[in-house]
């Protein structure tokens, strides 16, 4: 979802619910924090009421996209049919 640009937390949570059983708010928050710490995702907080927080890929995150796409393709080929 972040490949398409800046996203809010709810956008990410909704997108994950569409492709799998969904992810709890706690798990998604932890994963986003870890990705931010690793420099893959940047988090921008806007001083508004209500608060607005947006997430985007960093340059490092964009560099990882082709690698992750190849891993995904490899996994799809190795997945048993049925």
mmCIF file of the N, C-alpha and C atoms, coordinates in Angstrom:
data_MODEL
# 
_entry.id   MODEL 
# 
loop_
_atom_site.group_PDB 
_atom_site.id 
_atom_site.type_symbol 
_atom_site.label_atom_id 
_atom_site.label_alt_id 
_atom_site.label_comp_id 
_atom_site.label_asym_id 
_atom_site.label_entity_id 
_atom_site.label_seq_id 
_atom_site.pdbx_PDB_ins_code 
_atom_site.Cartn_x 
_atom_site.Cartn_y 
_atom_site.Cartn_z 
_atom_site.occupancy 
_atom_site.B_iso_or_equiv 
_atom_site.pdbx_formal_charge 
_atom_site.auth_seq_id 
_atom_site.auth_comp_id 
_atom_site.auth_asym_id 
_atom_site.auth_atom_id 
_atom_site.pdbx_PDB_model_num 
ATOM 1   N N  . UNK A 1 1  ? 0.821  -1.194  0.000  1.00 0.00 ? 1  UNK A N  1 
ATOM 2   C CA . UNK A 1 1  ? 0.000  0.000   0.000  1.00 0.00 ? 1  UNK A CA 1 
ATOM 3   C C  . UNK A 1 1  ? 0.865  1.257   0.000  1.00 0.00 ? 1  UNK A C  1 
ATOM 4   N N  . UNK A 1 2  ? 1.985  1.213   0.671  1.00 0.00 ? 2  UNK A N  1 
ATOM 5   C CA . UNK A 1 2  ? 2.870  2.380   0.704  1.00 0.00 ? 2  UNK A CA 1 
ATOM 6   C C  . UNK A 1 2  ? 3.570  2.611   -0.633 1.00 0.00 ? 2  UNK A C  1 
ATOM 7   N N  . UNK A 1 3  ? 3.525  1.627   -1.515 1.00 0.00 ? 3  UNK A N  1 
ATOM 8   C CA . UNK A 1 3  ? 4.097  1.821   -2.845 1.00 0.00 ? 3  UNK A CA 1 
ATOM 9   C C  . UNK A 1 3  ? 3.351  2.899   -3.607 1.00 0.00 ? 3  UNK A C  1 
ATOM 10  N N  . UNK A 1 4  ? 2.088  3.078   -3.273 1.00 0.00 ? 4  UNK A N  1 
ATOM 11  C CA . UNK A 1 4  ? 1.249  4.056   -3.963 1.00 0.00 ? 4  UNK A CA 1 
ATOM 12  C C  . UNK A 1 4  ? 1.394  5.457   -3.395 1.00 0.00 ? 4  UNK A C  1 
ATOM 13  N N  . UNK A 1 5  ? 2.192  5.619   -2.351 1.00 0.00 ? 5  UNK A N  1 
ATOM 14  C CA . UNK A 1 5  ? 2.398  6.946   -1.774 1.00 0.00 ? 5  UNK A CA 1 
ATOM 15  C C  . UNK A 1 5  ? 2.091  6.989   -0.291 1.00 0.00 ? 5  UNK A C  1 
ATOM 16  N N  . UNK A 1 6  ? 1.872  8.189   0.187  1.00 0.00 ? 6  UNK A N  1 
ATOM 17  C CA . UNK A 1 6  ? 1.627  8.434   1.605  1.00 0.00 ? 6  UNK A CA 1 
ATOM 18  C C  . UNK A 1 6  ? 0.280  7.841   2.008  1.00 0.00 ? 6  UNK A C  1 
ATOM 19  N N  . UNK A 1 7  ? 0.257  7.189   3.172  1.00 0.00 ? 7  UNK A N  1 
ATOM 20  C CA . UNK A 1 7  ? -0.977 6.572   3.672  1.00 0.00 ? 7  UNK A CA 1 
ATOM 21  C C  . UNK A 1 7  ? -1.151 6.852   5.154  1.00 0.00 ? 7  UNK A C  1 
ATOM 22  N N  . UNK A 1 8  ? -2.398 6.878   5.569  1.00 0.00 ? 8  UNK A N  1 
ATOM 23  C CA . UNK A 1 8  ? -2.715 6.997   6.988  1.00 0.00 ? 8  UNK A CA 1 
ATOM 24  C C  . UNK A 1 8  ? -2.838 5.594   7.573  1.00 0.00 ? 8  UNK A C  1 
ATOM 25  N N  . UNK A 1 9  ? -2.787 5.517   8.900  1.00 0.00 ? 9  UNK A N  1 
ATOM 26  C CA . UNK A 1 9  ? -2.846 4.233   9.596  1.00 0.00 ? 9  UNK A CA 1 
ATOM 27  C C  . UNK A 1 9  ? -4.083 3.439   9.171  1.00 0.00 ? 9  UNK A C  1 
ATOM 28  N N  . UNK A 1 10 ? -5.234 4.095   9.149  1.00 0.00 ? 10 UNK A N  1 
ATOM 29  C CA . UNK A 1 10 ? -6.484 3.399   8.809  1.00 0.00 ? 10 UNK A CA 1 
ATOM 30  C C  . UNK A 1 10 ? -6.453 2.860   7.381  1.00 0.00 ? 10 UNK A C  1 
ATOM 31  N N  . UNK A 1 11 ? -5.790 3.566   6.461  1.00 0.00 ? 11 UNK A N  1 
ATOM 32  C CA . UNK A 1 11 ? -5.658 3.077   5.086  1.00 0.00 ? 11 UNK A CA 1 
ATOM 33  C C  . UNK A 1 11 ? -4.863 1.777   5.052  1.00 0.00 ? 11 UNK A C  1 
ATOM 34  N N  . UNK A 1 12 ? -3.780 1.748   5.817  1.00 0.00 ? 12 UNK A N  1 
ATOM 35  C CA . UNK A 1 12 ? -2.941 0.546   5.865  1.00 0.00 ? 12 UNK A CA 1 
ATOM 36  C C  . UNK A 1 12 ? -3.687 -0.620  6.493  1.00 0.00 ? 12 UNK A C  1 
ATOM 37  N N  . UNK A 1 13 ? -4.404 -0.347  7.570  1.00 0.00 ? 13 UNK A N  1 
ATOM 38  C CA . UNK A 1 13 ? -5.150 -1.400  8.255  1.00 0.00 ? 13 UNK A CA 1 
ATOM 39  C C  . UNK A 1 13 ? -6.239 -1.969  7.341  1.00 0.00 ? 13 UNK A C  1 
ATOM 40  N N  . UNK A 1 14 ? -6.923 -1.102  6.616  1.00 0.00 ? 14 UNK A N  1 
ATOM 41  C CA . UNK A 1 14 ? -7.980 -1.536  5.699  1.00 0.00 ? 14 UNK A CA 1 
ATOM 42  C C  . UNK A 1 14 ? -7.395 -2.371  4.556  1.00 0.00 ? 14 UNK A C  1 
ATOM 43  N N  . UNK A 1 15 ? -6.271 -1.941  4.011  1.00 0.00 ? 15 UNK A N  1 
ATOM 44  C CA . UNK A 1 15 ? -5.633 -2.679  2.914  1.00 0.00 ? 15 UNK A CA 1 
ATOM 45  C C  . UNK A 1 15 ? -5.198 -4.068  3.364  1.00 0.00 ? 15 UNK A C  1 
ATOM 46  N N  . UNK A 1 16 ? -4.666 -4.173  4.567  1.00 0.00 ? 16 UNK A N  1 
ATOM 47  C CA . UNK A 1 16 ? -4.255 -5.478  5.089  1.00 0.00 ? 16 UNK A CA 1 
ATOM 48  C C  . UNK A 1 16 ? -5.456 -6.390  5.325  1.00 0.00 ? 16 UNK A C  1 
ATOM 49  N N  . UNK A 1 17 ? -6.571 -5.828  5.717  1.00 0.00 ? 17 UNK A N  1 
ATOM 50  C CA . UNK A 1 17 ? -7.778 -6.629  5.942  1.00 0.00 ? 17 UNK A CA 1 
ATOM 51  C C  . UNK A 1 17 ? -8.283 -7.229  4.635  1.00 0.00 ? 17 UNK A C  1 
ATOM 52  N N  . UNK A 1 18 ? -8.023 -6.552  3.524  1.00 0.00 ? 18 UNK A N  1 
ATOM 53  C CA . UNK A 1 18 ? -8.478 -7.042  2.224  1.00 0.00 ? 18 UNK A CA 1 
ATOM 54  C C  . UNK A 1 18 ? -7.652 -8.218  1.717  1.00 0.00 ? 18 UNK A C  1 
ATOM 55  N N  . UNK A 1 19 ? -6.381 -8.285  2.087  1.00 0.00 ? 19 UNK A N  1 
ATOM 56  C CA . UNK A 1 19 ? -5.512 -9.338  1.550  1.00 0.00 ? 19 UNK A CA 1 
ATOM 57  C C  . UNK A 1 19 ? -5.279 -10.500 2.505  1.00 0.00 ? 19 UNK A C  1 
ATOM 58  N N  . UNK A 1 20 ? -5.597 -10.318 3.762  1.00 0.00 ? 20 UNK A N  1 
ATOM 59  C CA . UNK A 1 20 ? -5.477 -11.410 4.718  1.00 0.00 ? 20 UNK A CA 1 
ATOM 60  C C  . UNK A 1 20 ? -6.574 -11.276 5.759  1.00 0.00 ? 20 UNK A C  1 
ATOM 61  N N  . UNK A 1 21 ? -6.448 -11.985 6.838  1.00 0.00 ? 21 UNK A N  1 
ATOM 62  C CA . UNK A 1 21 ? -7.468 -11.959 7.877  1.00 0.00 ? 21 UNK A CA 1 
ATOM 63  C C  . UNK A 1 21 ? -7.486 -10.642 8.642  1.00 0.00 ? 21 UNK A C  1 
ATOM 64  N N  . UNK A 1 22 ? -6.633 -9.735  8.262  1.00 0.00 ? 22 UNK A N  1 
ATOM 65  C CA . UNK A 1 22 ? -6.536 -8.480  8.982  1.00 0.00 ? 22 UNK A CA 1 
ATOM 66  C C  . UNK A 1 22 ? -5.423 -8.549  10.005 1.00 0.00 ? 22 UNK A C  1 
ATOM 67  N N  . UNK A 1 23 ? -5.037 -7.404  10.488 1.00 0.00 ? 23 UNK A N  1 
ATOM 68  C CA . UNK A 1 23 ? -3.966 -7.299  11.468 1.00 0.00 ? 23 UNK A CA 1 
ATOM 69  C C  . UNK A 1 23 ? -4.479 -6.419  12.587 1.00 0.00 ? 23 UNK A C  1 
ATOM 70  N N  . UNK A 1 24 ? -4.207 -6.810  13.813 1.00 0.00 ? 24 UNK A N  1 
ATOM 71  C CA . UNK A 1 24 ? -4.676 -6.002  14.939 1.00 0.00 ? 24 UNK A CA 1 
ATOM 72  C C  . UNK A 1 24 ? -3.959 -4.656  14.945 1.00 0.00 ? 24 UNK A C  1 
ATOM 73  N N  . UNK A 1 25 ? -4.591 -3.685  15.558 1.00 0.00 ? 25 UNK A N  1 
ATOM 74  C CA . UNK A 1 25 ? -4.013 -2.349  15.661 1.00 0.00 ? 25 UNK A CA 1 
ATOM 75  C C  . UNK A 1 25 ? -2.667 -2.404  16.377 1.00 0.00 ? 25 UNK A C  1 
ATOM 76  N N  . UNK A 1 26 ? -2.587 -3.226  17.410 1.00 0.00 ? 26 UNK A N  1 
ATOM 77  C CA . UNK A 1 26 ? -1.355 -3.355  18.191 1.00 0.00 ? 26 UNK A CA 1 
ATOM 78  C C  . UNK A 1 26 ? -0.207 -3.890  17.333 1.00 0.00 ? 26 UNK A C  1 
ATOM 79  N N  . UNK A 1 27 ? -0.483 -4.920  16.546 1.00 0.00 ? 27 UNK A N  1 
ATOM 80  C CA . UNK A 1 27 ? 0.551  -5.528  15.703 1.00 0.00 ? 27 UNK A CA 1 
ATOM 81  C C  . UNK A 1 27 ? 0.990  -4.555  14.608 1.00 0.00 ? 27 UNK A C  1 
ATOM 82  N N  . UNK A 1 28 ? 0.034  -3.896  13.961 1.00 0.00 ? 28 UNK A N  1 
ATOM 83  C CA . UNK A 1 28 ? 0.379  -2.951  12.904 1.00 0.00 ? 28 UNK A CA 1 
ATOM 84  C C  . UNK A 1 28 ? 1.201  -1.790  13.460 1.00 0.00 ? 28 UNK A C  1 
ATOM 85  N N  . UNK A 1 29 ? 0.817  -1.288  14.619 1.00 0.00 ? 29 UNK A N  1 
ATOM 86  C CA . UNK A 1 29 ? 1.566  -0.202  15.259 1.00 0.00 ? 29 UNK A CA 1 
ATOM 87  C C  . UNK A 1 29 ? 3.001  -0.632  15.542 1.00 0.00 ? 29 UNK A C  1 
ATOM 88  N N  . UNK A 1 30 ? 3.169  -1.828  16.081 1.00 0.00 ? 30 UNK A N  1 
ATOM 89  C CA . UNK A 1 30 ? 4.508  -2.332  16.396 1.00 0.00 ? 30 UNK A CA 1 
ATOM 90  C C  . UNK A 1 30 ? 5.346  -2.491  15.129 1.00 0.00 ? 30 UNK A C  1 
ATOM 91  N N  . UNK A 1 31 ? 4.743  -3.017  14.068 1.00 0.00 ? 31 UNK A N  1 
ATOM 92  C CA . UNK A 1 31 ? 5.477  -3.214  12.819 1.00 0.00 ? 31 UNK A CA 1 
ATOM 93  C C  . UNK A 1 31 ? 5.882  -1.879  12.196 1.00 0.00 ? 31 UNK A C  1 
ATOM 94  N N  . UNK A 1 32 ? 4.978  -0.912  12.218 1.00 0.00 ? 32 UNK A N  1 
ATOM 95  C CA . UNK A 1 32 ? 5.298  0.404   11.662 1.00 0.00 ? 32 UNK A CA 1 
ATOM 96  C C  . UNK A 1 32 ? 6.414  1.081   12.459 1.00 0.00 ? 32 UNK A C  1 
ATOM 97  N N  . UNK A 1 33 ? 6.370  0.943   13.772 1.00 0.00 ? 33 UNK A N  1 
ATOM 98  C CA . UNK A 1 33 ? 7.441  1.518   14.606 1.00 0.00 ? 33 UNK A CA 1 
ATOM 99  C C  . UNK A 1 33 ? 8.788  0.877   14.289 1.00 0.00 ? 33 UNK A C  1 
ATOM 100 N N  . UNK A 1 34 ? 8.781  -0.442  14.110 1.00 0.00 ? 34 UNK A N  1 
ATOM 101 C CA . UNK A 1 34 ? 10.022 -1.148  13.788 1.00 0.00 ? 34 UNK A CA 1 
ATOM 102 C C  . UNK A 1 34 ? 10.556 -0.713  12.426 1.00 0.00 ? 34 UNK A C  1 
ATOM 103 N N  . UNK A 1 35 ? 9.666  -0.593  11.448 1.00 0.00 ? 35 UNK A N  1 
ATOM 104 C CA . UNK A 1 35 ? 10.081 -0.141  10.119 1.00 0.00 ? 35 UNK A CA 1 
ATOM 105 C C  . UNK A 1 35 ? 10.601 1.295   10.158 1.00 0.00 ? 35 UNK A C  1 
ATOM 106 N N  . UNK A 1 36 ? 10.000 2.114   11.007 1.00 0.00 ? 36 UNK A N  1 
ATOM 107 C CA . UNK A 1 36 ? 10.470 3.493   11.172 1.00 0.00 ? 36 UNK A CA 1 
ATOM 108 C C  . UNK A 1 36 ? 11.866 3.506   11.809 1.00 0.00 ? 36 UNK A C  1 
ATOM 109 N N  . UNK A 1 37 ? 12.051 2.700   12.836 1.00 0.00 ? 37 UNK A N  1 
ATOM 110 C CA . UNK A 1 37 ? 13.356 2.600   13.501 1.00 0.00 ? 37 UNK A CA 1 
ATOM 111 C C  . UNK A 1 37 ? 14.435 2.122   12.531 1.00 0.00 ? 37 UNK A C  1 
ATOM 112 N N  . UNK A 1 38 ? 14.063 1.213   11.640 1.00 0.00 ? 38 UNK A N  1 
ATOM 113 C CA . UNK A 1 38 ? 15.009 0.666   10.665 1.00 0.00 ? 38 UNK A CA 1 
ATOM 114 C C  . UNK A 1 38 ? 15.237 1.593   9.472  1.00 0.00 ? 38 UNK A C  1 
ATOM 115 N N  . UNK A 1 39 ? 14.498 2.697   9.411  1.00 0.00 ? 39 UNK A N  1 
ATOM 116 C CA . UNK A 1 39 ? 14.683 3.658   8.330  1.00 0.00 ? 39 UNK A CA 1 
ATOM 117 C C  . UNK A 1 39 ? 13.984 3.308   7.041  1.00 0.00 ? 39 UNK A C  1 
ATOM 118 N N  . UNK A 1 40 ? 13.022 2.390   7.099  1.00 0.00 ? 40 UNK A N  1 
ATOM 119 C CA . UNK A 1 40 ? 12.301 1.951   5.907  1.00 0.00 ? 40 UNK A CA 1 
ATOM 120 C C  . UNK A 1 40 ? 11.053 2.805   5.679  1.00 0.00 ? 40 UNK A C  1 
ATOM 121 N N  . UNK A 1 41 ? 10.440 3.243   6.765  1.00 0.00 ? 41 UNK A N  1 
ATOM 122 C CA . UNK A 1 41 ? 9.204  4.030   6.713  1.00 0.00 ? 41 UNK A CA 1 
ATOM 123 C C  . UNK A 1 41 ? 9.418  5.308   7.511  1.00 0.00 ? 41 UNK A C  1 
ATOM 124 N N  . UNK A 1 42 ? 8.837  6.402   7.009  1.00 0.00 ? 42 UNK A N  1 
ATOM 125 C CA . UNK A 1 42 ? 8.866  7.632   7.792  1.00 0.00 ? 42 UNK A CA 1 
ATOM 126 C C  . UNK A 1 42 ? 7.448  7.956   8.248  1.00 0.00 ? 42 UNK A C  1 
ATOM 127 N N  . UNK A 1 43 ? 7.361  8.475   9.448  1.00 0.00 ? 43 UNK A N  1 
ATOM 128 C CA . UNK A 1 43 ? 6.082  8.809   10.079 1.00 0.00 ? 43 UNK A CA 1 
ATOM 129 C C  . UNK A 1 43 ? 6.047  10.320  10.250 1.00 0.00 ? 43 UNK A C  1 
ATOM 130 N N  . UNK A 1 44 ? 4.976  10.940  9.750  1.00 0.00 ? 44 UNK A N  1 
ATOM 131 C CA . UNK A 1 44 ? 4.814  12.384  9.872  1.00 0.00 ? 44 UNK A CA 1 
ATOM 132 C C  . UNK A 1 44 ? 3.562  12.662  10.682 1.00 0.00 ? 44 UNK A C  1 
ATOM 133 N N  . UNK A 1 45 ? 3.727  13.421  11.764 1.00 0.00 ? 45 UNK A N  1 
ATOM 134 C CA . UNK A 1 45 ? 2.605  13.789  12.629 1.00 0.00 ? 45 UNK A CA 1 
ATOM 135 C C  . UNK A 1 45 ? 2.297  15.258  12.384 1.00 0.00 ? 45 UNK A C  1 
ATOM 136 N N  . UNK A 1 46 ? 1.037  15.551  12.101 1.00 0.00 ? 46 UNK A N  1 
ATOM 137 C CA . UNK A 1 46 ? 0.603  16.920  11.863 1.00 0.00 ? 46 UNK A CA 1 
ATOM 138 C C  . UNK A 1 46 ? -0.086 17.451  13.113 1.00 0.00 ? 46 UNK A C  1 
ATOM 139 N N  . UNK A 1 47 ? 0.266  18.655  13.546 1.00 0.00 ? 47 UNK A N  1 
ATOM 140 C CA . UNK A 1 47 ? -0.326 19.228  14.765 1.00 0.00 ? 47 UNK A CA 1 
ATOM 141 C C  . UNK A 1 47 ? -1.729 19.769  14.498 1.00 0.00 ? 47 UNK A C  1 
ATOM 142 N N  . UNK A 1 48 ? -2.661 18.860  14.309 1.00 0.00 ? 48 UNK A N  1 
ATOM 143 C CA . UNK A 1 48 ? -4.050 19.217  14.023 1.00 0.00 ? 48 UNK A CA 1 
ATOM 144 C C  . UNK A 1 48 ? -4.950 18.563  15.050 1.00 0.00 ? 48 UNK A C  1 
ATOM 145 N N  . UNK A 1 49 ? -6.180 19.010  15.077 1.00 0.00 ? 49 UNK A N  1 
ATOM 146 C CA . UNK A 1 49 ? -7.195 18.366  15.908 1.00 0.00 ? 49 UNK A CA 1 
ATOM 147 C C  . UNK A 1 49 ? -8.326 17.963  14.976 1.00 0.00 ? 49 UNK A C  1 
ATOM 148 N N  . UNK A 1 50 ? -8.618 16.659  14.867 1.00 0.00 ? 50 UNK A N  1 
ATOM 149 C CA . UNK A 1 50 ? -7.907 15.536  15.489 1.00 0.00 ? 50 UNK A CA 1 
ATOM 150 C C  . UNK A 1 50 ? -6.528 15.347  14.846 1.00 0.00 ? 50 UNK A C  1 
ATOM 151 N N  . UNK A 1 51 ? -5.622 14.698  15.578 1.00 0.00 ? 51 UNK A N  1 
ATOM 152 C CA . UNK A 1 51 ? -4.266 14.505  15.055 1.00 0.00 ? 51 UNK A CA 1 
ATOM 153 C C  . UNK A 1 51 ? -4.273 13.690  13.761 1.00 0.00 ? 51 UNK A C  1 
ATOM 154 N N  . UNK A 1 52 ? -3.366 14.029  12.879 1.00 0.00 ? 52 UNK A N  1 
ATOM 155 C CA . UNK A 1 52 ? -3.228 13.295  11.618 1.00 0.00 ? 52 UNK A CA 1 
ATOM 156 C C  . UNK A 1 52 ? -1.801 12.768  11.542 1.00 0.00 ? 52 UNK A C  1 
ATOM 157 N N  . UNK A 1 53 ? -1.686 11.470  11.252 1.00 0.00 ? 53 UNK A N  1 
ATOM 158 C CA . UNK A 1 53 ? -0.378 10.825  11.123 1.00 0.00 ? 53 UNK A CA 1 
ATOM 159 C C  . UNK A 1 53 ? -0.346 10.133  9.767  1.00 0.00 ? 53 UNK A C  1 
ATOM 160 N N  . UNK A 1 54 ? 0.742  10.340  9.045  1.00 0.00 ? 54 UNK A N  1 
ATOM 161 C CA . UNK A 1 54 ? 0.893  9.711   7.741  1.00 0.00 ? 54 UNK A CA 1 
ATOM 162 C C  . UNK A 1 54 ? 2.197  8.925   7.687  1.00 0.00 ? 54 UNK A C  1 
ATOM 163 N N  . UNK A 1 55 ? 2.178  7.869   6.886  1.00 0.00 ? 55 UNK A N  1 
ATOM 164 C CA . UNK A 1 55 ? 3.339  7.001   6.718  1.00 0.00 ? 55 UNK A CA 1 
ATOM 165 C C  . UNK A 1 55 ? 3.722  6.976   5.241  1.00 0.00 ? 55 UNK A C  1 
ATOM 166 N N  . UNK A 1 56 ? 5.023  6.933   4.991  1.00 0.00 ? 56 UNK A N  1 
ATOM 167 C CA . UNK A 1 56 ? 5.529  6.862   3.621  1.00 0.00 ? 56 UNK A CA 1 
ATOM 168 C C  . UNK A 1 56 ? 6.838  6.079   3.619  1.00 0.00 ? 56 UNK A C  1 
ATOM 169 N N  . UNK A 1 57 ? 7.154  5.503   2.470  1.00 0.00 ? 57 UNK A N  1 
ATOM 170 C CA . UNK A 1 57 ? 8.438  4.824   2.323  1.00 0.00 ? 57 UNK A CA 1 
ATOM 171 C C  . UNK A 1 57 ? 9.553  5.861   2.258  1.00 0.00 ? 57 UNK A C  1 
ATOM 172 N N  . UNK A 1 58 ? 10.667 5.546   2.860  1.00 0.00 ? 58 UNK A N  1 
ATOM 173 C CA . UNK A 1 58 ? 11.870 6.373   2.738  1.00 0.00 ? 58 UNK A CA 1 
ATOM 174 C C  . UNK A 1 58 ? 12.601 5.947   1.461  1.00 0.00 ? 58 UNK A C  1 
ATOM 175 N N  . UNK A 1 59 ? 13.711 6.600   1.173  1.00 0.00 ? 59 UNK A N  1 
ATOM 176 C CA . UNK A 1 59 ? 14.531 6.195   0.027  1.00 0.00 ? 59 UNK A CA 1 
ATOM 177 C C  . UNK A 1 59 ? 14.984 4.742   0.195  1.00 0.00 ? 59 UNK A C  1 
ATOM 178 N N  . UNK A 1 60 ? 15.371 4.372   1.413  1.00 0.00 ? 60 UNK A N  1 
ATOM 179 C CA . UNK A 1 60 ? 15.766 2.990   1.681  1.00 0.00 ? 60 UNK A CA 1 
ATOM 180 C C  . UNK A 1 60 ? 14.596 2.042   1.432  1.00 0.00 ? 60 UNK A C  1 
ATOM 181 N N  . UNK A 1 61 ? 13.416 2.414   1.870  1.00 0.00 ? 61 UNK A N  1 
ATOM 182 C CA . UNK A 1 61 ? 12.231 1.597   1.652  1.00 0.00 ? 61 UNK A CA 1 
ATOM 183 C C  . UNK A 1 61 ? 11.956 1.384   0.175  1.00 0.00 ? 61 UNK A C  1 
ATOM 184 N N  . UNK A 1 62 ? 12.114 2.441   -0.621 1.00 0.00 ? 62 UNK A N  1 
ATOM 185 C CA . UNK A 1 62 ? 11.900 2.320   -2.068 1.00 0.00 ? 62 UNK A CA 1 
ATOM 186 C C  . UNK A 1 62 ? 12.971 1.433   -2.711 1.00 0.00 ? 62 UNK A C  1 
ATOM 187 N N  . UNK A 1 63 ? 14.193 1.470   -2.179 1.00 0.00 ? 63 UNK A N  1 
ATOM 188 C CA . UNK A 1 63 ? 15.258 0.594   -2.690 1.00 0.00 ? 63 UNK A CA 1 
ATOM 189 C C  . UNK A 1 63 ? 14.938 -0.875  -2.448 1.00 0.00 ? 63 UNK A C  1 
ATOM 190 N N  . UNK A 1 64 ? 14.226 -1.164  -1.373 1.00 0.00 ? 64 UNK A N  1 
ATOM 191 C CA . UNK A 1 64 ? 13.908 -2.549  -1.020 1.00 0.00 ? 64 UNK A CA 1 
ATOM 192 C C  . UNK A 1 64 ? 12.765 -3.134  -1.849 1.00 0.00 ? 64 UNK A C  1 
ATOM 193 N N  . UNK A 1 65 ? 11.994 -2.302  -2.527 1.00 0.00 ? 65 UNK A N  1 
ATOM 194 C CA . UNK A 1 65 ? 10.819 -2.770  -3.266 1.00 0.00 ? 65 UNK A CA 1 
ATOM 195 C C  . UNK A 1 65 ? 11.167 -3.871  -4.269 1.00 0.00 ? 65 UNK A C  1 
ATOM 196 N N  . UNK A 1 66 ? 12.147 -3.702  -5.157 1.00 0.00 ? 66 UNK A N  1 
ATOM 197 C CA . UNK A 1 66 ? 12.435 -4.781  -6.115 1.00 0.00 ? 66 UNK A CA 1 
ATOM 198 C C  . UNK A 1 66 ? 12.851 -6.086  -5.437 1.00 0.00 ? 66 UNK A C  1 
ATOM 199 N N  . UNK A 1 67 ? 13.572 -5.988  -4.351 1.00 0.00 ? 67 UNK A N  1 
ATOM 200 C CA . UNK A 1 67 ? 14.000 -7.182  -3.614 1.00 0.00 ? 67 UNK A CA 1 
ATOM 201 C C  . UNK A 1 67 ? 12.783 -7.914  -3.059 1.00 0.00 ? 67 UNK A C  1 
ATOM 202 N N  . UNK A 1 68 ? 11.869 -7.167  -2.457 1.00 0.00 ? 68 UNK A N  1 
ATOM 203 C CA . UNK A 1 68 ? 10.665 -7.775  -1.883 1.00 0.00 ? 68 UNK A CA 1 
ATOM 204 C C  . UNK A 1 68 ? 9.758  -8.354  -2.964 1.00 0.00 ? 68 UNK A C  1 
ATOM 205 N N  . UNK A 1 69 ? 9.692  -7.687  -4.118 1.00 0.00 ? 69 UNK A N  1 
ATOM 206 C CA . UNK A 1 69 ? 8.890  -8.219  -5.222 1.00 0.00 ? 69 UNK A CA 1 
ATOM 207 C C  . UNK A 1 69 ? 9.459  -9.543  -5.713 1.00 0.00 ? 69 UNK A C  1 
ATOM 208 N N  . UNK A 1 70 ? 10.771 -9.651  -5.794 1.00 0.00 ? 70 UNK A N  1 
ATOM 209 C CA . UNK A 1 70 ? 11.403 -10.908 -6.210 1.00 0.00 ? 70 UNK A CA 1 
ATOM 210 C C  . UNK A 1 70 ? 11.160 -12.018 -5.189 1.00 0.00 ? 70 UNK A C  1 
ATOM 211 N N  . UNK A 1 71 ? 11.260 -11.688 -3.910 1.00 0.00 ? 71 UNK A N  1 
ATOM 212 C CA . UNK A 1 71 ? 10.974 -12.679 -2.864 1.00 0.00 ? 71 UNK A CA 1 
ATOM 213 C C  . UNK A 1 71 ? 9.529  -13.152 -2.945 1.00 0.00 ? 71 UNK A C  1 
ATOM 214 N N  . UNK A 1 72 ? 8.628  -12.230 -3.207 1.00 0.00 ? 72 UNK A N  1 
ATOM 215 C CA . UNK A 1 72 ? 7.212  -12.588 -3.332 1.00 0.00 ? 72 UNK A CA 1 
ATOM 216 C C  . UNK A 1 72 ? 7.005  -13.528 -4.527 1.00 0.00 ? 72 UNK A C  1 
ATOM 217 N N  . UNK A 1 73 ? 7.610  -13.194 -5.662 1.00 0.00 ? 73 UNK A N  1 
ATOM 218 C CA . UNK A 1 73 ? 7.481  -14.039 -6.853 1.00 0.00 ? 73 UNK A CA 1 
ATOM 219 C C  . UNK A 1 73 ? 8.061  -15.426 -6.600 1.00 0.00 ? 73 UNK A C  1 
ATOM 220 N N  . UNK A 1 74 ? 9.201  -15.493 -5.934 1.00 0.00 ? 74 UNK A N  1 
ATOM 221 C CA . UNK A 1 74 ? 9.813  -16.774 -5.605 1.00 0.00 ? 74 UNK A CA 1 
ATOM 222 C C  . UNK A 1 74 ? 8.889  -17.591 -4.701 1.00 0.00 ? 74 UNK A C  1 
ATOM 223 N N  . UNK A 1 75 ? 8.321  -16.947 -3.704 1.00 0.00 ? 75 UNK A N  1 
ATOM 224 C CA . UNK A 1 75 ? 7.407  -17.628 -2.792 1.00 0.00 ? 75 UNK A CA 1 
ATOM 225 C C  . UNK A 1 75 ? 6.171  -18.156 -3.498 1.00 0.00 ? 75 UNK A C  1 
ATOM 226 N N  . UNK A 1 76 ? 5.656  -17.381 -4.443 1.00 0.00 ? 76 UNK A N  1 
ATOM 227 C CA . UNK A 1 76 ? 4.489  -17.824 -5.211 1.00 0.00 ? 76 UNK A CA 1 
ATOM 228 C C  . UNK A 1 76 ? 4.816  -19.077 -6.018 1.00 0.00 ? 76 UNK A C  1 
ATOM 229 N N  . UNK A 1 77 ? 6.013  -19.132 -6.598 1.00 0.00 ? 77 UNK A N  1 
ATOM 230 C CA . UNK A 1 77 ? 6.416  -20.307 -7.384 1.00 0.00 ? 77 UNK A CA 1 
ATOM 231 C C  . UNK A 1 77 ? 6.597  -21.536 -6.501 1.00 0.00 ? 77 UNK A C  1 
ATOM 232 N N  . UNK A 1 78 ? 7.055  -21.335 -5.285 1.00 0.00 ? 78 UNK A N  1 
ATOM 233 C CA . UNK A 1 78 ? 7.342  -22.449 -4.377 1.00 0.00 ? 78 UNK A CA 1 
ATOM 234 C C  . UNK A 1 78 ? 6.120  -22.917 -3.596 1.00 0.00 ? 78 UNK A C  1 
ATOM 235 N N  . UNK A 1 79 ? 5.056  -22.146 -3.657 1.00 0.00 ? 79 UNK A N  1 
ATOM 236 C CA . UNK A 1 79 ? 3.848  -22.492 -2.907 1.00 0.00 ? 79 UNK A CA 1 
ATOM 237 C C  . UNK A 1 79 ? 3.184  -23.715 -3.550 1.00 0.00 ? 79 UNK A C  1 
ATOM 238 N N  . UNK A 1 80 ? 2.825  -24.707 -2.732 1.00 0.00 ? 80 UNK A N  1 
ATOM 239 C CA . UNK A 1 80 ? 2.164  -25.888 -3.300 1.00 0.00 ? 80 UNK A CA 1 
ATOM 240 C C  . UNK A 1 80 ? 0.809  -25.522 -3.905 1.00 0.00 ? 80 UNK A C  1 
ATOM 241 N N  . UNK A 1 81 ? 0.481  -26.196 -4.995 1.00 0.00 ? 81 UNK A N  1 
ATOM 242 C CA . UNK A 1 81 ? -0.815 -25.944 -5.642 1.00 0.00 ? 81 UNK A CA 1 
ATOM 243 C C  . UNK A 1 81 ? -1.916 -26.624 -4.854 1.00 0.00 ? 81 UNK A C  1 
ATOM 244 N N  . UNK A 1 82 ? -3.107 -26.041 -4.982 1.00 0.00 ? 82 UNK A N  1 
ATOM 245 C CA . UNK A 1 82 ? -4.239 -26.686 -4.338 1.00 0.00 ? 82 UNK A CA 1 
ATOM 246 C C  . UNK A 1 82 ? -4.899 -25.791 -3.448 1.00 0.00 ? 82 UNK A C  1 
# 
